[in-house]
Amino acid sequence: MGKRNKEQEQEGMNRLNRIQPMTNILFNILFLLCSLICILPVVFVFMISITSEEMLKRYGYSFIPQAFSLESYRFLFKQGATILQALGVSLFVTVLGTIIGIILTTTMGYVLSRPNFKLKGFLTMVVFIPMIFNGGMIASYVVNTNFLGLKDSIWVLIWPLAVSSFNVIICKTFFRTTIPDSVMESAKIDGASQLTIFTRIVLPISKPVVATIGLFLSFGYWNDWFMSSLYINSKHLFSLQALLNNILQNIQYLAKNPALGVSIQEYKNSMPAEGARMAIAIVIVVPIACAYPFFQKYFISGLTIGAVKG
């Protein structure tokens, strides 16, 4: 009778969790619309980048170009030295910053997840408070430039973004809810130090949260342009995103002030092709978009587990 009751209870749960065909269709349509909302802007930008500049001036933007042209990408190829230099800065900052951020975030999360750590409550509040309050832009600027001396340095693009309170909380919750305390105690009995436990036991079974944090960090570093505009004066340290932002700002400035001692020809020469701006955007989007599918499985698993209250 007990087995039969369990089977009936399981059947009842399956019936409650079953999705009706019409509901399933509506969900699929909703997911399809959300996917199109994400994908269509990228496709639109790409179509603009391969549209003839003359057709852009004559007909404006369109999904189906009146005339195809690779002028924008040839323009980028001619500016190869500047583009490649900015791309190199972006790649360096993204890779190194992600590695440093993962190391700092996971170690902080592990320490805060240990129930016997005496300063756990105090340090948790120290980490949590910046999620609600911060010192503001002026305070951050003074600390980074006057106290740390990071202005016009490649490190100013890395250190300020390396640790996020949100990421630390995710790691703390993951370690606390996923790693059994019995495993830690067994390792301690065998004489393992905390560093050995963390590197040889915790990290190997924490790939989901490591991939999640790595994806957050890589997105943040790759898409950041504000730090360059705020702290960087040397053109050799501009990231690809900062370069695109400078191009957009220069075009807007020249468009609003066409008579500031600039001849018509100089004005045209200093203004990049419209398609070239879109081509730079494609160059920025494609690398990080190609990297996402490799982390998707771990990303979803780590985010859902880390979301459990701990």
N, C-alpha and C positions, 0 to 999 in steps of 0.2 A: 504493500500500500504506500509505503514511504517513497519508493522509487516512482510509482505511478503519479503521486502528488507532485514530485519534482518535475516529472515530464510535463504534466499539465501546467505547472507554474512557468516552466521554460517556454512552453507553447504560447501561453498568455503574454509573456514578455515579448516574444518574437512578433506576436500580432500587434502589440502596442507600438513596437519600434518599426513596423513595416510602413514603407512610404507608398501612398496611393499613386497609381499611374499618372493621374492628372497633376498631382503635386510634384512628382518627379519631372514631368515635362516642364512645368513652370520653373523649377529649380534649374534645369538645363538651359532654358531660355535666359534666365537671369544671369547664370554664369557666362553664357555666350555673349551677352550684352556687356558684362563687365570686362571680358577679355577683349572685345572690340574697342571698348573705351581706352584700354591700355595700349593696344597694338596700333590702332589707326593713326594716332598722332605721329608715331615713329615712321610708319609707312608714308604719311603725308610729307613729313620733313625729307625723307629720302627721295620722293618723287620731285620735290622742289629742287633738291640738290643736283638732279640729273636733267633739269629743265633748262633750255636755252635762256640766256640772260635777256635776249631780245624779246622772247615770248613772255617772260616774266613781266617786263616793262609794259608790254602791249596788252596782255590778257590777265595778268595777276596770277595768284596762286590757283592751282587746280590739281585734282588727283590724277588726271590723265594729261600729261604734258602735250602741248601742241607740237613741240619739237624737242627731241632728246639731245642732250649735249653733256660732255664730260669736262666742260670748261672749268667748273668749280673744283674738280679733283686735280685738274692740271694746274690750277692756281695754287692749290695746296702743295702740289709737288714742287712748284717753283719756290715756294716758301718753305721748302723741306727742312732747312737748317733750323729755322725758328720753331716749326711744328714739332720736329723730332726732339729738339731740346726741351720744349714744354712737355712733350709726351714722356720723355725720360724722367723729368722731375715728378710727374704724376705717378708713374710706375714705381719709382723709388720710394716716394712718400707713402703710397698705398701699401706696398709690400712690407716695408720696414715698420710703418705705423701699425699695420694689422698684427704683425708678429709681436711687437712690443705691447700693444693693447691686449692681445690674448693672454700673454704672460702675466701682466699686471692684474687683469680682471679676474682670471681664474684663480690666481693665488689669493687675492683679496676675498673672493667668494668662498674659497675653501676654508680660509681662516675663520670667517664669520659664520660658517656652517657648523663649526665644531661646538657642541653644547657645553663642553668643559672649559672653553676659553673664557678667562675671567673678564676680559674687556669686550666681550661680544656685544653686550647691550649698548655700551657707550659708543663703540666704533660703528655699530649699525646705525645709530642716530646720526653720527658724523657723515656717513655715506648717504643717508636718506634725506637729510636737510637740503643739500644742493638740488634735489629733485623739485623742491618747492620754492626755495629762495636762492638767490645768487647775488654776488657783489656788484653786478652790472658791468657794462663794457669798459667804463673808465678805470675801475679797479683792476679788471683783468689786463687792460693795456699797460697800466703802471707796473703791475707785478711782472708781466712778461718782458717788458722792455727795460725798466730801471733796475729791478731786483734780479731777474734771471738773465738779462742781457741777451735775449733771443731775437731782437729785432733784426730784420734783414739776414736771417739765418735759416737754413733748411730745417732746423729743429723746431722752429716756431710753427711749422706746418704739421708737426708730429706730436709733440708733447701735450699741447692743450686739448687735443681730441683723443688721446690714448685711453682715457678711463671715463666711463659714464656710470653714474649711479644706477641707472636702469639696468645696464648690463651686469653690474656687480650683484644686484638683487636677483636677477635671473640665475646667475651662477650659484649664489648662496642657496636659493630654493631648490635648484636641481641637485646639488650635492647633498642637501639635507634630506630630500625625499627619495632619492634614487640610490645612494651609496649606503648599504647596510652598516650599522654600527658594529655588528659582529665581525665584519671583515676588518675594520680598523683595529678592533681589540685583538684579533688573531695576529695581525701584523705586529702590533706592539709587543705581544708576548714573545714573538720570534725575534725581537730586538730591533725592528725597523724604526728608523727615525721618521718624523713627520714629512720631511722632504722626500724620503724614499717611498713612503706611503702615497704621497701626492703624485710623484712622477711615475711610479711603477704599478700602482693599483688604481688610483682615482682617474687619472687622465686617459688610460687605455679604454676605460668603459664609459668615458664622457664625451665621445665623439659628437653626439648630437648637439650638446650645448656649446662645445668648442666651435663647431661649424656655424652655429647660429650667431655667436658673438663675432666670429671672423667675418661673416657676411655683413652684419651690421657695421662693423668697423671699416671694411673695404668699401662699402657704399658711401659711408660718411667721408672717408679720405678722398675717394675718387671724385665725388661730386662737389667737394668743398672748393670754393673760390674766395670766400669772404676773408679767410685768414691771409691769403696772399695780398688782397687789396688793402688790408689793414696794416700788415707788418712788413711786407716785402717792397723794397724800392728797386732792387737789382733785377733787370730784365732776364738775367740768366737763371733766376730762381722762380720765375712765373710757371705755374702749372698750366696744363692744357685748358682747364676750366677758366682760370684767371685770364688767359690769353683771349678766349672767346668773349668773356665779359668786357675786356678792354676794347676789343673790336666793336662790340655793340655800343659801348659808351661813346667811343670816338665818332661812330656814324651818327648817333643821336645828337651829339654836340655839334658836329659840322652841319647837320641838317637844320638845326635850330639857329645856327649862327653862320650862314654862308658868306657873309660880307666882312669877316674879321681879318681883312688883309690877305685873303686867300684868293688866288685867281680861279677861274672856272676850271681850267685844266688841272691845276693842283688839287682842287676840290674833288674832281672826278678820280684822279689818280690815288688820292689818299683814302678813298671810299672803296672797301672791298666789294666784290661781287655779292649780290644777294644769295645766290646759290652757294657761294663759298662759305657763308656763315652756317647754312644748313649742313653743308658737308662736314664742317668742324663738329657740329652737334652729333652727326652720325658717327664720326670718329670717336667721340666721347662715349656714346651710348653703347656701341657694339661690343667693346671688350668686356664691360661689366655685365652686359646681358648674356654673353656667351658663357660667362663663369657661373651664372646663377643655377642652371640645370644640374651642375655637378654637386651643388650643396643643397638642392631642394629637399631631398629625403631627410637629411640630418636636420635641416632648418626647421621643417614642420614638426618633427619629433621633439627637438630641443625646445622649441617655443611653447609647445603644448605642455610638456612636462614641467618646464620652468614656470609656467603660469599657475601651477598648483600652489595654494596658500601654504606657507611654511613658517 
